[in-house]
């Protein structure tokens, strides 16, 4: 059986699926973190996971790893 062709970058289809799952995981983790005492190992592990996920998604979307979306005011339009 021939090997599949390998690509340099993840396809848009897979990036969309990864982003969706990351959003769902963040919702569950944020709910769990609300019941934890801050600055304890479980709380810190969730914070590290969220940071690692943000860096991963930035790289997959061809942005710098430490990029953050600019903050917008509630009535600033788009």
VEXDREN-2710 file (C-alpha; in Angstrom, 1 decimal):
% VEXDREN-2710
k/r/px/py/pz
1/UNK/0.0/0.0/0.0
2/UNK/1.5/3.4/-0.9
3/UNK/2.2/5.9/1.8
4/UNK/0.2/9.1/2.0
5/UNK/1.7/12.3/0.9
6/UNK/3.0/14.3/3.8
7/UNK/2.5/18.1/4.0
8/UNK/4.5/20.9/5.6
9/UNK/1.4/22.4/7.2
10/UNK/-1.9/21.2/8.8
11/UNK/-4.9/21.6/6.5
12/UNK/-7.6/24.2/7.1
13/UNK/-10.1/21.4/7.7
14/UNK/-8.0/19.9/10.5
15/UNK/-7.2/23.3/12.0
16/UNK/-10.9/24.0/12.2
17/UNK/-11.5/20.7/14.0
18/UNK/-8.6/21.3/16.4
19/UNK/-9.8/24.9/17.2
20/UNK/-13.3/23.6/17.9
21/UNK/-12.1/20.9/20.2
22/UNK/-9.8/23.4/21.9
23/UNK/-12.7/25.7/22.6
24/UNK/-14.8/22.9/24.0
25/UNK/-11.9/21.8/26.2
26/UNK/-11.3/25.4/27.4
27/UNK/-15.0/25.7/28.5
28/UNK/-14.8/22.5/30.6
29/UNK/-11.4/23.4/32.1
30/UNK/-12.6/27.0/33.0
31/UNK/-15.6/25.5/34.7
32/UNK/-13.4/23.1/36.7
33/UNK/-10.9/25.8/37.5
34/UNK/-13.6/27.9/39.2
35/UNK/-13.9/25.3/42.0
36/UNK/-10.1/25.2/42.6
37/UNK/-8.0/27.2/45.0
38/UNK/-5.8/29.5/43.0
39/UNK/-2.0/28.9/42.7
40/UNK/-2.2/25.2/43.6
41/UNK/-1.0/22.4/41.3
42/UNK/-4.3/21.6/39.6
43/UNK/-5.1/25.3/39.0
44/UNK/-1.6/25.9/37.7
45/UNK/-1.8/22.9/35.4
46/UNK/-5.0/24.2/33.8
47/UNK/-3.4/27.6/33.2
48/UNK/-0.3/26.0/31.6
49/UNK/-2.6/23.8/29.4
50/UNK/-4.5/26.9/28.2
51/UNK/-1.2/28.8/27.4
52/UNK/0.2/25.8/25.5
53/UNK/-3.1/25.4/23.5
54/UNK/-3.0/29.2/22.6
55/UNK/0.6/28.9/21.4
56/UNK/-0.2/25.7/19.4
57/UNK/-3.2/27.4/17.7
58/UNK/-1.1/30.5/16.9
59/UNK/1.6/28.4/15.2
60/UNK/-0.9/26.3/13.3
61/UNK/-2.4/29.6/12.0
62/UNK/1.0/30.9/10.9
63/UNK/1.1/33.6/13.7
64/UNK/3.9/34.2/16.2
65/UNK/3.6/31.8/19.1
66/UNK/3.1/34.6/21.6
67/UNK/0.5/36.5/19.5
68/UNK/-2.7/37.6/21.3
69/UNK/-5.8/39.0/19.6
70/UNK/-6.1/42.7/20.2
71/UNK/-8.7/43.7/22.8
72/UNK/-11.7/45.5/21.4
73/UNK/-14.3/47.7/23.2
74/UNK/-17.9/46.4/23.3
75/UNK/-19.1/49.1/20.9
76/UNK/-16.1/49.3/18.6
77/UNK/-17.7/47.6/15.6
78/UNK/-16.1/44.5/14.0
END
